[in-house]
Amino acid sequence: TTNGAALDYEAVVVGAGIAGLHEVYRLREMGVSVIGFEAGSDVGGTWYWNRYPGARVDSQSHIYQYWFSQELLDEWDWSERFPAQPETERYLNYVTEKFDLRKEFRFNTRVESASYDEANQLWTITTDKGDTLKTRFFISCTGMLSAPQIPFPGHEKFRGQICHTARWPHEKVEMAGKRVGVVGTGATGIQVIQTIAREVGEMFVFQRTPNYTIPMRNPQYDDADRDALREEYPEIEKTVFNTFAGFDYDLSETPFNDMTPEEREQRLWDLWNDGSLHFWLGFAEVFTDEEINEYISEFARERIRERVDDPETAEKLVPKCHGFGTRRVPLETGYYEAYNRDNVHLVDVKEDAIAEITETGVRLESGAEYELDILVMATGFDAGTGALTRIDIRGRGNQSLKDKWDKDIRSTLGLQVHGFPNLFTVAGPLAPSTAFCNMATCLIQQGGWVADTIGYLRDQGRHVIEPTEEKEAEWVEHHDEVANQTLVVKTDSWYMGANIDGKPRRLLSYIGGANAYHQMCDELKEKGYPGFAIS
Ligand code: NA7
């Protein structure tokens, strides 16, 4: 008890994805009593919900895994460089079973509210199953991209089957011979389109903004490949926590402008042929220098033109209004070739926007109608803040987190929020996360910081930690200063909250480098959390 108020668990974790499983594991190891809540019926998070055809990770399997158990590293065999969703989901299930984590979670249970009781320094958590419980530490592991959005009126009227990619049914969606519409050509839409093109009767792709892509090189692994990688695991583990974006490669050490034209071409082709995000995260200048960005953008545009047969369709697929890498760059396999098929049609909804979903399909502003059997919504997420603002979180003085972020999205390192003591937000807004960090790396690092911080409080005989207003202002200022030096803030995308009407603009991921961030987090611990009120 604290001041006589009963404490049910020391910590409540929301989410049983990569972050939530890790957090619960870490806290349990420390002897902290913890319970996890998960809205889905099982573990997996992103890899539970996103079961759409073609769902696949864009980070290599050997860096998209946990490092905390040698046994696990020895036992788990990855089948290929970029595994498909079922394999990553199986991996997370394997981890869950191996470390007996399932029993710490309540599934099919959505946390509805969390309010901070100042007098007792405890959070009261309620769920949609009618639970009410008190905890000291409220830890969200709810994901950067987990609050799906369908931005059109009328979708409930559609008489065919409509599926958001992040709410894909567990049973197979039968596509053979069907007229299928896909809205959205982001990382998700691209994976769906290239996967179902051959299967569907007819496909209509409704594209608003074309994206740059990189062709994925995805070799299958045999035992020899796996053994060779395992040898390198200790080195790889060190590397990922010390690179700009949490991958096992880093930004080029040679400035682009110091290379001869031949060296540049060579470097571009080398990274291109690597078939990974290295082409994106290999040149620092892609984020900062318009001229260099344009050079790289043109290289990538050419690669699109040479693969699409119809020049008019090719031009529609070539991005012209933004620079390479200022929005998420998906990896693809046969995406452009899909448009060379007679059954695939590209509909440009930039000029003629989607007005509504009707009973039978999609109607554009011009009145043009598309009759469809199945409608795939690859329309993205309310990124960064959405999963948290969908929970009614109240801090000191009953202040609502949603109200705070509806005005201005602020946090302290993306890990805590002023006014919300003992709320920890793993991969919260303004922390390094997807796009500028391999998610597995940053979730483990940030989740580790949260566990260490709780350990620190315990060692000091303290109960509460909260960033001061000044500390938060300092972080936001630093975050913005770094962000404002990049081209990313000049481009509309979900990184900037631009996909959600009325959302305040701010780069949602920290872009100063996951390695620099990591050091800052470590320094905070070492120096006893300067700028945080501890009581
Ligand atoms: P994204 O990247 O947000 O993509 C959503 C797509 O949906 C994108 O092409 C949007 O076009 C499109 N969209 C959204 N609203 C509309 C409307 N109103 N009309 C037409 N088209 C629309 O989500 P994903 O799921 O693909 O990827 C999310 C991340 O998950 C990804 O980056 C990976 O890190 C994993 P727009 O570009 O806004 O014009």
Residues whose N, C-alpha, C, O or C-beta is under 5 A from the ligand:
A	BS01	NA7	L145 P151 V183 G184 T185 G186 A187 T188 G189 F206 R208 T209 R328 A378 T379 G380 F381 T434 W494
